[in-house]
Amino acid sequence: MQLIAVALKALCGGTLVVVFSGLGDVLKPKVFAGLFGAAPSVALASLFVTVATKGAATAAVSSRGMIAGSVGMAVYCVAASALVKRFGALGGSVLAYVAWIVPALGAYWLLVR
C-alpha cells in the first residue's frame, strides 16, 4: 500500500507540475514560472493522495503544517533580502533561517497542536 501511495504522489505531482508550469508560462512576468512549477503541485498531489489513502482529517493536519511552513518561508524571504545585503551570503542566510524557523514553529503551534 505504501508503494502505491508513493507512486500516486509521483504521478499526481508530475501531472500537476506540467499544469502549473503551463500556467506559469502563460502568466506575465515569467518570474512566476518557477513559483508555479513545483511547490503548489507537489503540495496538492500530496494532499490528494493523503485524502485518498488516509482520509480528510489527516490531510487537514498536513495542510495546516504546510500553511505554517509557508508563513515561515514568507518571513524568510523578506528577512533574507535585507540580511544578505548586510551580512553577506552565508551570514545573511543563516540569520534568515532563524527568521524562518521562529514564525514557522509559532504558526505550527497555533495551527496543528
C-alpha positions as CSV (number, residue, x, y, z in Angstrom):
1,M,0.0,0.0,0.0
2,Q,2.9,2.4,0.8
3,L,4.4,1.8,-2.6
4,I,1.1,2.6,-4.3
5,A,0.8,5.9,-2.3
6,V,4.3,6.9,-3.3
7,A,3.6,6.0,-7.0
8,L,0.3,8.0,-6.8
9,K,2.1,11.0,-5.4
10,A,4.7,10.9,-8.1
11,L,2.1,10.6,-10.8
12,C,-0.1,13.4,-9.4
13,G,2.8,15.6,-8.7
14,G,4.3,15.2,-12.2
15,T,0.9,15.9,-13.8
16,L,0.4,19.0,-11.7
17,V,3.9,20.2,-12.3
18,V,3.1,20.2,-16.0
19,V,-0.2,22.0,-15.4
20,F,1.3,24.6,-13.1
21,S,4.3,25.1,-15.4
22,G,1.9,25.8,-18.3
23,L,0.1,28.3,-16.1
24,G,3.4,29.9,-15.2
25,D,4.4,30.1,-18.9
26,V,1.1,31.9,-19.8
27,L,1.4,34.4,-16.9
28,K,3.4,37.6,-17.1
29,P,6.1,38.2,-15.8
30,K,7.9,34.9,-16.5
31,V,9.3,35.0,-12.9
32,F,6.2,33.2,-11.8
33,A,7.0,30.1,-13.9
34,G,9.4,28.7,-11.2
35,L,7.0,29.6,-8.5
36,F,4.1,27.6,-10.1
37,G,6.4,24.8,-11.2
38,A,7.0,22.8,-8.1
39,A,5.7,23.7,-4.7
40,P,2.0,24.0,-5.3
41,S,1.8,20.9,-7.5
42,V,3.7,18.8,-5.0
43,A,1.6,20.0,-2.1
44,L,-1.6,19.4,-4.0
45,A,-0.5,16.0,-5.1
46,S,0.5,15.1,-1.6
47,L,-2.9,16.2,-0.2
48,F,-4.9,14.4,-2.9
49,V,-3.1,11.1,-2.1
50,T,-3.4,11.7,1.6
51,V,-7.1,12.2,1.3
52,A,-7.4,9.0,-0.8
53,T,-5.3,6.8,1.5
54,K,-5.7,8.2,5.0
55,G,-8.7,10.4,4.9
56,A,-9.6,14.1,5.1
57,A,-8.7,14.5,8.7
58,T,-5.1,13.6,8.2
59,A,-5.0,15.8,5.1
60,A,-6.3,18.7,7.1
61,V,-3.5,18.3,9.6
62,S,-1.0,18.1,6.7
63,S,-2.4,21.2,5.1
64,R,-2.1,23.2,8.4
65,G,1.5,22.1,8.6
66,M,2.0,23.4,5.0
67,I,0.5,26.7,6.0
68,A,2.8,27.1,8.9
69,G,5.8,26.4,6.7
70,S,4.7,28.9,4.2
71,V,4.3,31.6,6.8
72,G,7.9,30.9,7.8
73,M,9.0,31.0,4.2
74,A,7.4,34.4,3.6
75,V,9.2,35.8,6.6
76,Y,12.4,34.2,5.5
77,C,12.2,35.8,2.0
78,V,11.7,39.3,3.5
79,A,14.4,38.8,6.1
80,A,16.9,37.2,3.7
81,S,16.7,40.1,1.2
82,A,17.8,42.5,3.9
83,L,20.2,40.2,5.8
84,V,22.2,39.0,2.8
85,K,22.9,42.6,1.8
86,R,24.1,43.4,5.3
87,F,26.0,40.3,6.3
88,G,26.8,38.6,3.0
89,A,25.5,35.3,1.6
90,L,26.5,32.9,4.3
91,G,25.8,35.1,7.4
92,G,22.6,36.5,6.0
93,S,21.3,33.1,5.0
94,V,22.0,31.6,8.4
95,L,20.3,34.6,10.2
96,A,17.4,34.4,7.8
97,Y,17.0,30.7,8.7
98,V,16.3,31.8,12.2
99,A,13.7,34.2,10.8
100,W,12.1,31.2,9.1
101,I,12.1,28.8,12.0
102,V,10.6,31.1,14.6
103,P,7.4,32.1,12.8
104,A,7.1,28.6,11.2
105,L,7.2,26.9,14.7
106,G,4.8,29.6,16.1
107,A,2.3,29.1,13.3
108,Y,2.7,25.3,13.6
109,W,2.0,25.5,17.3
110,L,-1.1,27.7,16.7
111,L,-2.5,25.6,13.8
112,V,-1.5,22.0,14.5
113,R,-1.1,21.5,18.2
